[in-house]
Amino acid sequence: MAAELTPHQLHDLETTERVASCFSVTGTIFIMLTFTFSPAFRKPINRLIFFASWGNALCNVATLMSQSGIRAGPDSHLCQFQGFLIQMFLPADALWNLAMAINVYMTLFRKYNAQQLRALEWKYQIMCYGLPFVIALVYLFIDTPNRGKIYGDASLWCWISIKWVILRIALVYIPAWIAILVSFTLYAISGHEIFQKRQQLRAFHDSPPLSVEVANPFTSFKTTEVEITRELASLPSRNHDPYTVKISASTKSPAFSDVATTEDLTSTSAVAKQYRSNRAAMEANTAAWGYTKVALLFFVSLLITWVPSSINRVYSLIHPDLVSIPFTYASAVVLPLMGFWNTVIYITTSWSACKDLFFKAFFGARRAHLVPRSSTWKTRDHRGRSRDGDGVGVKMCKESSLSDSTRGLACGDVGSVV
């Protein structure tokens, strides 16, 4: 602990702040460009990260100034402008994280779709930018004979000066921690709901028919309804693929009959239901794991950002004449990195789009197995050639984004009848 920082320590702090800010600025530019020019990145959760990135960018403008405002003096326009930017956009990051948690909750429990979530965005804008703007603007006009202006020397940059340190706690850190705790609560409730549905899917063999909704609210805001039923049917000795229906027909006579028996159709239906149930369980596991990853990232990023700086501010409140060098350095690292952490979360929720963008940028073409394709039906003859549905003994295949080895499971022998 020291009464003040040495010139060498101030220089190191200034370098640290600017290097950390550069990481955030780079990530923020990536968010803005990809969200603006690529529809693949425009998910509801990414919309909020995109809105938050503008606040991160303007906050990084202030952190890149570093101690230039302090050197210019507390009465300078540069110092006042820097303090205004930090006061407005520093708490906005925690508030945007709260908005993302609210979106997840509304998606899972209120069944909000993308349009309904967009209708909430103007409220989020007021909460995250409107209220901090009013407070930051009022601070510009407060100047008392005893304590002077609110914006002044805050060790790292121009912000709320040490004489007004109580305002840092009351109007920045306490609201930020309230937003963080509420976010954690909403994520915990949502996570419990997702994992509960996952357990229901895993235990469906011993359960009566039920309807289960499974989705990862960070990557998709459409819930997939999976109906799970139990059906007793004896499987035939030969292997049947899902979606297989055997039909024989004669093209030489107007009279024809279906050779498929009720037993074949029932058995095939049972296999198809089992296949769909297995796929539903796999999707539930994927949704649960995807949710866990993103929620954990939110948790870690908020703790890394706010714990060291909060401890530093509480210390400055208790010891206004001393400077905690370790926590001051920690604050110089973590606070400018808010935009970087939002970029990490943005990439995580858009991983498939990022991979596609990477291969397009470096190889000039899409990797087919990385890009989901819409399902289409094609008919093929016994030699694998494409055919229209006007013959006998052709195969009908549902092509999807499955791998080549798995795609065959979706194909069966179908004879078209004319």
ABEGO torsion letter per residue (X at the ends): XBABBBAAAAAAAAAAAAAAAAAAAAAAAAAAAAAAABAAABBAAAAAAAAAAAAAAAAAAAAAAEAAAAAAEAABAAAAAAAAAAAAAAAAAAAAAAAAAAAAAAAAAAGBBAAAAAAAAAAAAAAAAAAAAAAAAAAAABBBAAAEBABBBAGABBBBBAAAAAAAAAAAAAAAAAAAAAAAAAAAAAAAAAAAAAAAAAAAAABBBBBBBBBBAAABABBBBBBBBBBBBBBBABBBBBGBBBBBBBAABABBBBABBAAAAAAAAAAAAAAAAAAAAAAAAAAAAAAAAAAAAAAAAAAAAAAAAAAAAAAAAABAABBBAAAAAAAAAAAAAAAAAAAAAAAAAAAAAAAAAAAAAAAGBBBAAABBBBBBBBBBBAAGBBBBBABBGBBBBBBBABBAAAAAAABBBBBBBX
